[in-house]
Amino acid sequence: MPVPPPPAENRTPHGQASMSPGGPGGGAPVVASRSSGSVWRALRVARRAVALVIGLLAVAGAFRLVAPATAGPDGEPPGVRRQLAFLREALDTGAGHEAQQLFPEGYFFLHALYGLSWVELGMREPPGERRATASREARWALGRLDSPDGRAPFSPGLTPPYGVFYQGWCNWLRGGVLALQPPGQRDPAEVRRFATGSAALGRTFDASGTPFLEAYPGQAWPVDSTVAVASLRLHDALLPPRFGATTGRWLREARRRLDPRTGLLPHRADPATGEPAEVARGTSQSIIQRFLVDIDPAFAREQYARFRERYVVTPLGLGPAVREYPAGAEGPADVDSGPLPLGVSLSATAVTLGAAQAQGDAPLAAALANYGELAGLPLDTPATKRYAFGLLPIGDAFLAWSKTARPWVAPTPAPPPASVSWWWRVPLLAVLAVIGAAPWLPALLRRRRARRRPV
């Protein structure tokens, strides 16, 4: 028997109100709104777009974690020239003075590391246009250091004038500029300036009762003297040798004043006696381990092994990082170390990349570089590359300098026993896989439940 049609008042076009039975007026209106359907469709599209973006970011992170990020002491690291292009733009628009407001040597370090990174790249090139570009940029940076702004934080009354920090880093960069020039074509004025600066440092070390000279009045950090002594070794490699006795005496005296807790050069020393005043710390050790290679390779290898054992860690099992204080010890953060989550210093971690590369420790250097590519949030363009969205250019400068590290005087040491393997990436890759898949899981579960639902 055919079913009779519903009453006319209940048959309405789609999207219009209908009256359901049950009340005096036929019931409450039920509205099927076109606008509400559009909103739900838009939300679904937005959720899918967000899930797609998160998935793509996870894939990009995985790629950065496994793609080569270093090239050793002889190759050119990927992206470093674009990093230096970003840094030059930043320096031309006042980044040096901005850095000085954040760090005691911000202006100095930003220019010094920019110039030194160009020297490192130039050393990888044969004589020609690309090496000439490196020389020009390094000279430009050196001129910025040899200026009132470059000397502003330092005291002219120290011996040598402006202190060992200022003179040591400047002398190292001057020697680097000379190293890019063939011996018979070096600028005589630059040669004289390098020889004069080296002689002043040599006299001061010879006359001092401590191997650790003052960087500021009444303050001495062994890392600053390490850089200065390395510049004397560089002098003897480029010009007629004259500081062999000075460097030998410095090594003997420095060995007598190691930090008793770690067996490493201390972070801070008594300015009068050179005795340790503070335990060895990651921010200074990461620089010391890079320069010791050019002073005494045997002592450097011994110190590097101690440093790596006590400071290189894998917090939460997620990649290598460098502690500011030795394992088992805690201490306060400062402007050099930055915040210390789980005891790790991000600045020491970045600079240790260069120390590992200079020491021939390719596995650790590669691991730290890949970890930085993931955690540093790099932003690439065809012309520039910057980390942390370019908010802190001095961090980019330290990273560029670290990626280009190589010994300048000594040959690259033989590789030490490896401390990391390729498998350190696996936990991070697993985390990235979970992050990339998580936004899609609700939809997949809904579809699975729908397939199981009986018809």
Secondary structure as UniProt FT lines:
FT   HELIX           8..10
FT   TURN            14..15
FT   STRAND          18..19
FT   TURN            24..25
FT   STRAND          29..30
FT   HELIX           34..66
FT   TURN            72..74
FT   TURN            78..79
FT   HELIX           80..92
FT   TURN            93..94
FT   HELIX           95..102
FT   TURN            104..105
FT   HELIX           106..123
FT   HELIX           129..145
FT   HELIX           148..151
FT   TURN            152..153
FT   TURN            156..157
FT   TURN            161..162
FT   HELIX           163..179
FT   HELIX           183..185
FT   HELIX           188..207
FT   TURN            217..218
FT   STRAND          219..220
FT   HELIX           222..238
FT   HELIX           244..255
FT   TURN            256..257
FT   TURN            260..262
FT   STRAND          268..269
FT   TURN            271..273
FT   STRAND          276..278
FT   HELIX           282..295
FT   HELIX           297..311
FT   STRAND          312..313
FT   HELIX           315..317
FT   STRAND          321..323
FT   TURN            327..328
FT   TURN            335..337
FT   HELIX           341..343
FT   HELIX           346..358
FT   TURN            359..360
FT   HELIX           362..375
FT   STRAND          379..380
FT   STRAND          385..386
FT   HELIX           388..390
FT   HELIX           393..403
FT   HELIX           422..424
FT   HELIX           425..437
FT   HELIX           438..440
FT   HELIX           441..452
//
